[in-house]
Amino acid sequence: MDILIFGIVALLWWVWTYTNRATFNDFLSPFNLLLYLWVIPFVLSFLNWSGLQRGLSFEAAAIILICTLILVSISVIPMRRFRGAYLKVGLPHLQGLTDSRIVRYLVVGLYFVSLAAMYFAEFRDGLPIFEYLSEGVDDASLHLAGKDSKLQVIAQGLMVAGAFCYYTAMNTESKTSRFIYFLLAMTVPLLGVLKASKSGVFTPALYYAAIYYYLKISWGERPLTTRAITLLAGSFVLMVSITSIRVLGTGATSGYSGAIEFRYADELIFPLNEIVATIYGYTALGFQNFSDYLPYDDGTLRIGTSFFRPLLSMLMQGEWVREMSVPKSAWHVMTPAATTGTYLRDLYMEGGILLCLFGSLFYASFINWLYVKFRRAGGGFWFFIYIIMLFPWVWMFFQNAFSILSFYTNAFYVVAIFAIAKLLRWTLPNVVSRSSSTSTSGVLNNV
């Protein structure tokens, strides 16, 4: 059975990759990302490598398949527009963005204001990572401390500032400036480690990887360097380590592989068993949790708890959303070490099958619209907007990140930085001066 499933994965990978190269010619197109972060995890879930899996119900499998068809169908629509077209991204198309001193001032200002907000919201009472490592901890949600603070609206701007700092570090000529901006950028995922937050590490790692890919690899300047591979591997190891540490808060003493009853926990040596178990658990078990929840759903409409949640969050109705949401004790999860149920469970809790279908249609249309704008414009503004909104798309195997207001807030920060820079360029041309001879107009005009 395992050989058959891996054979299906290999065939899907070959067909999908060939199609993507012949059309989008972009590894980070929504169509291509869908393969690695939705289709393959779904197929691999049939391996049943966790002793807690009972197999998907017919209803769950049907919903997943139909929604997958919707996601894929929408993602192939832009193919005719590009069909192997040249990818207009790379340093020559974006150069000038960080040569404007006012942009750098805005980014650094946002960085430290957001850092201060994050400290008062999340770190003022201690560091979750050290609490998890201390003896006697029986709480797996310490990393959520401060997440409901109103300061989070400002604190989340740190992700945007970090992305701009990483971009600057890659393109500045001064070694001193490069070191400073790189240090600022790397501090962001480090804070994710201190929070014991996987998304706190994964989000900046995704942004930085996308920036590196579009500026260096897609442009053909150079392949992955040893330093880039090291950073990617380090980010992955950090996320696996955080998972193992947080499992201690669920009462498990045999690591994540033991918590999900991983089939090969004893056959694979440590830490390989933990790494493989974490990959499988976080990508495949969400489908089982979605299936397990369906029989217990009471059919109640909870409008505002997932798809419409960003709207209510903007209206400061977060408390009402929490009261309407299904309590964690009623999720019927396999184990406290694996509680997420993909983006579909969140939508199903809110509005049943119809909202699963509509949400899939809307999200796929939204991200592909952003992608088309990004590919057609070829400038810095849509470049950063697309990168910022990549996270919800690649996180669908886990939960519905499209329902989290912070990603739309981060997009607002991108808009604000470009809009202010362009406004000051018009009104104060002597202040918005360049530090080199390259023109900024190509980037700032793409607002």
HUSULSUL-V87912 format. One record per residue. N is the residue number from 0. RES is the residue in one small letter. PHI is phi in degrees with one decimal (999 if undefined). Layout:
N RES PHI
N RES PHI
This chain:
0 m 999
1 d -62.0
2 i -63.8
3 l -62.5
4 i -64.6
5 f -66.9
6 g -65.4
7 i -63.8
8 v -61.8
9 a -63.3
10 l -65.6
11 l -60.0
12 w -61.6
13 w -64.6
14 v -65.6
15 w -64.5
16 t -64.0
17 y -60.8
18 t -64.3
19 n -64.5
20 r -65.8
21 a -78.9
22 t -117.4
23 f -79.3
24 n 54.7
25 d -149.8
26 f -61.9
27 l -97.4
28 s -69.4
29 p -55.2
30 f -60.7
31 n -70.4
32 l -63.5
33 l -60.4
34 l -62.8
35 y -76.2
36 l -117.4
37 w -144.4
38 v -66.9
39 i -63.5
40 p -56.9
41 f -64.2
42 v -64.4
43 l -66.4
44 s -62.4
45 f -80.0
46 l -67.3
47 n 54.5
48 w -79.6
49 s -105.6
50 g -67.6
51 l -89.3
52 q -74.5
53 r -119.2
54 g 91.0
55 l -80.0
56 s -71.7
57 f -61.4
58 e -62.7
59 a -63.7
60 a -61.9
61 a -65.4
62 i -63.1
63 i -62.3
64 l -64.8
65 i -65.3
66 c -66.2
67 t -63.7
68 l -61.0
69 i -65.0
70 l -59.2
71 v -68.8
72 s -59.8
73 i -69.1
74 s -73.1
75 v -90.9
76 i -57.5
77 p -70.0
78 m -56.9
79 r -64.1
80 r -71.6
81 f -104.8
82 r 34.8
83 g 76.5
84 a -63.4
85 y -62.9
86 l -81.9
87 k -81.0
88 v -136.3
89 g 139.3
90 l -54.8
91 p -61.8
92 h -89.7
93 l -110.6
94 q -58.1
95 g 112.1
96 l -59.5
97 t -99.4
98 d -79.1
99 s -79.7
100 r -62.0
101 i -65.9
102 v -64.9
103 r -64.3
104 y -62.5
105 l -62.2
106 v -66.1
107 v -64.8
108 g -61.6
109 l -61.2
110 y -58.7
111 f -77.0
112 v -66.1
113 s -66.1
114 l -63.1
115 a -63.8
116 a -63.2
117 m -65.7
118 y -60.6
119 f -70.2
120 a -83.6
121 e -123.9
122 f -110.3
123 r -62.4
124 d -100.9
125 g 135.5
126 l -108.0
127 p -53.9
128 i -60.9
129 f -76.3
130 e -67.8
131 y -63.5
132 l -79.0
133 s -77.2
134 e -77.9
135 g 84.7
136 v -80.0
137 d -130.0
138 d -127.2
139 a -94.5
140 s -118.6
141 l -63.1
142 h -70.4
143 l -89.7
144 a -59.2
145 g 84.2
146 k -68.0
147 d -94.0
148 s -71.7
149 k -65.8
150 l -69.7
151 q -62.5
152 v -59.2
153 i -83.7
154 a -60.3
155 q -67.5
156 g -63.8
157 l -63.3
158 m -64.4
159 v -67.0
160 a -60.6
161 g -62.3
162 a -64.5
163 f -64.7
164 c -64.2
165 y -65.0
166 y -59.2
167 t -63.3
168 a -60.9
169 m -76.0
170 n -119.8
171 t -79.3
172 e -86.2
173 s -74.6
174 k -64.3
175 t -65.2
176 s -63.0
177 r -60.5
178 f -65.0
179 i -64.0
180 y -68.6
181 f -66.4
182 l -62.7
183 l -61.7
184 a -65.6
185 m -72.2
186 t -66.6
187 v -63.3
188 p -66.8
189 l -62.2
190 l -64.6
191 g -62.0
192 v -64.7
193 l -63.8
194 k -82.9
195 a 57.6
196 s -110.8
197 k -64.9
198 s -66.7
199 g -66.3
200 v -93.6
201 f -66.7
202 t -61.0
203 p -64.9
204 a -61.9
205 l -64.8
206 y -60.3
207 y -66.8
208 a -63.2
209 a -66.1
210 i -62.5
211 y -62.1
212 y -61.7
213 y -71.7
214 l -88.9
215 k -117.6
216 i -82.7
217 s -64.3
218 w -77.4
219 g 83.1
220 e -68.6
221 r -167.3
222 p -77.8
223 l -60.9
224 t -88.3
225 t -60.3
226 r -66.0
227 a -64.9
228 i -63.8
229 t -62.9
230 l -65.1
231 l -64.3
232 a -64.1
233 g -62.7
234 s -62.6
235 f -66.2
236 v -61.6
237 l -61.3
238 m -65.9
239 v -64.7
240 s -64.0
241 i -61.6
242 t -60.2
243 s -63.3
244 i -67.0
245 r -70.3
246 v -60.6
247 l -58.6
248 g -72.9
249 t -92.6
250 g 96.3
251 a -75.7
252 t -115.1
253 s -109.1
254 g 78.4
255 y -67.4
256 s -60.7
257 g -72.7
258 a -63.8
259 i -101.4
260 e 54.6
261 f -65.0
262 r -61.1
263 y -106.6
264 a -61.8
265 d -93.0
266 e -72.4
267 l -93.9
268 i -76.8
269 f -75.8
270 p -94.8
271 l -60.7
272 n -63.9
273 e -70.3
274 i -64.8
275 v -65.5
276 a -63.5
277 t -66.3
278 i -59.8
279 y -66.8
280 g -63.4
281 y -81.7
282 t -102.3
283 a -104.3
284 l -74.0
285 g -60.3
286 f -67.0
287 q -67.7
288 n -63.0
289 f -61.4
290 s -63.4
291 d -68.2
292 y -76.7
293 l -52.8
294 p -63.7
295 y -100.3
296 d -70.1
297 d -92.7
298 g 79.4
299 t -72.9
300 l -79.0
301 r -123.0
302 i -59.4
303 g 111.6
304 t -94.7
305 s -145.4
306 f -59.9
307 f -93.9
308 r -63.5
309 p -56.0
310 l -64.7
311 l -68.1
312 s -63.7
313 m -64.3
314 l -88.2
315 m 60.8
316 q -109.7
317 g -60.6
318 e -65.3
319 w -63.4
320 v -62.2
321 r -63.5
322 e -69.6
323 m -79.1
324 s -66.3
325 v -69.6
326 p -63.1
327 k -58.4
328 s -67.1
329 a -105.6
330 w -80.4
331 h 56.5
332 v -78.7
333 m -64.7
334 t -159.2
335 p -59.8
336 a -86.2
337 a -143.7
338 t -112.7
339 t -82.3
340 g -134.1
341 t 65.2
342 y -67.0
343 l -71.1
344 r -64.6
345 d -61.2
346 l -68.1
347 y -65.3
348 m -61.1
349 e -81.8
350 g -146.6
351 g 71.6
352 i -61.2
353 l -60.1
354 l -72.5
355 c -60.8
356 l -68.5
357 f -66.3
358 g -61.8
359 s -62.2
360 l -62.8
361 f -67.8
362 y -63.4
363 a -64.3
364 s -65.8
365 f -64.5
366 i -68.8
367 n -73.3
368 w -64.2
369 l -60.9
370 y -65.4
371 v -62.8
372 k -60.8
373 f -63.5
374 r -68.5
375 r -75.4
376 a -74.8
377 g 66.1
378 g -116.7
379 g -68.1
380 f -63.5
381 w -69.5
382 f -57.9
383 f -74.1
384 i -61.3
385 y -63.5
386 i -62.7
387 i -62.5
388 m -91.0
389 l -67.4
390 f -54.6
391 p -57.7
392 w -70.4
393 v -80.8
394 w -97.0
395 m -63.6
396 f -66.7
397 f -103.5
398 q -159.9
399 n -87.5
400 a -72.7
401 f -64.1
402 s -88.6
403 i -93.5
404 l -62.1
405 s -59.3
406 f -71.7
407 y -74.1
408 t -64.1
409 n -63.8
410 a -62.7
411 f -63.2
412 y -61.8
413 v -61.7
414 v -58.8
415 a -63.5
416 i -61.5
417 f -69.3
418 a -66.1
419 i -65.5
420 a -61.9
421 k -69.7
422 l -63.0
423 l -69.1
424 r -64.8
425 w -76.9
426 t -88.7
427 l -129.4
428 p -60.5
429 n -77.2
430 v -82.1
431 v -83.1
432 s -98.6
433 r -97.8
434 s -97.3
435 s -146.7
436 s -87.8
437 t -77.0
438 s -75.8
439 t -93.0
440 s -60.5
441 g -61.9
442 v -92.5
443 l -67.2
444 n -78.6
445 n -91.4
446 v -101.6
